[in-house]
Amino acid sequence: MGWTEERVAELKKLWAEGHSASQIAKKLGSVTRNAVIGKVHRLGLSGRATPSRPVKRPPRLARPKPQQQQLPRQASAAPVARGGNALAIRAEPTHHHITEAEANIVPQRLPNGDMVTVLTVKDSMCKWPIGDPADANFGFCGHGSAEGSPYCAEHARVAFQPAKKRERRARELDYIQKLAS
């Protein structure tokens, strides 16, 4: 369908009101967004009364974390009673990194007693991070890395979990979140 004077007038009105090319195309019907953009360009239409995009919304406030997140960081398959008959499975938080104590590994130290750092780690060493990177005592495991892995055998077992175990853990966390809400 062509650009009649009525359709051009409607295009100019909608454009001046700040509607997007997609919105104008829908309102006019039987015309594409690109056709609207081309016509606006050919007509030399410029400034708008309002922006085509809505003003940014204020940022959302973070929701308080569910009570489950404050439980100990150990995973437990045992059900935990929650009032009445409802049960929840206690699981570790989603952003939990297993500590060296949990992995039963004591980090390798350099001959001078320092932790292995970014500057001292070698290709043959385990690159499992230990501690907070902002802390002066941050370092890496430093034990010999397994063949084809950046980690030692113990850390590789922690880092690379079988898909079924990951899927089960994700289902458990979804279940907990549903109970908490």
C-alpha positions, 0 to 999 in steps of 0.5 A: 500500500502506498503513502497517501496524504492521510497516512503521511499526516498520521506518520508525522503526528505519531513521529512528533508524539515520540512513537517508535518506528515499530509502533507507527508501523503497527498503527498504520498497518500494512507497512514495515518498520523499515518503510516508516524509517525510510519515509521519515528520512525522506520527509526530513523529519527530525526532533521529536517532542518526546524520546522514542524510548521510555525514560529509564525506570528507577533501579529495582531494590534487591529483595531480602535473601530467603532464610535458606541462604543463611544456613551453613554452606554444607550440602545435606540431602536430609530433609529439614522440617519446615512447619507442618508437613512441608519439607525442604532440602538444604542445599548450598548457595548458588555462588558457593566456592568449596574451601580448601578445608572442604576439599581436604587440600592444603595449598602448596607453598613456595620455598620461601613459605609464600602462597603461589601467586599470579606472578609465581604460578606455572603451567604445571601448577593447580590454578584453583583460587584460594581466598579473596582476591582483594586480600593480601593472602590470596593465592592458588593451590599450587599442587601439580595440575592433572593432565590437560586441566588447570587444576589438580585432580582433587580440584578438577573433581570439584570443578567439573561435576557430571551433568546429572549432579548439576541438574539435580542441584539446580532442581533442589535450589529451584524447589527451595526458592519456591518454598521460600517465596 
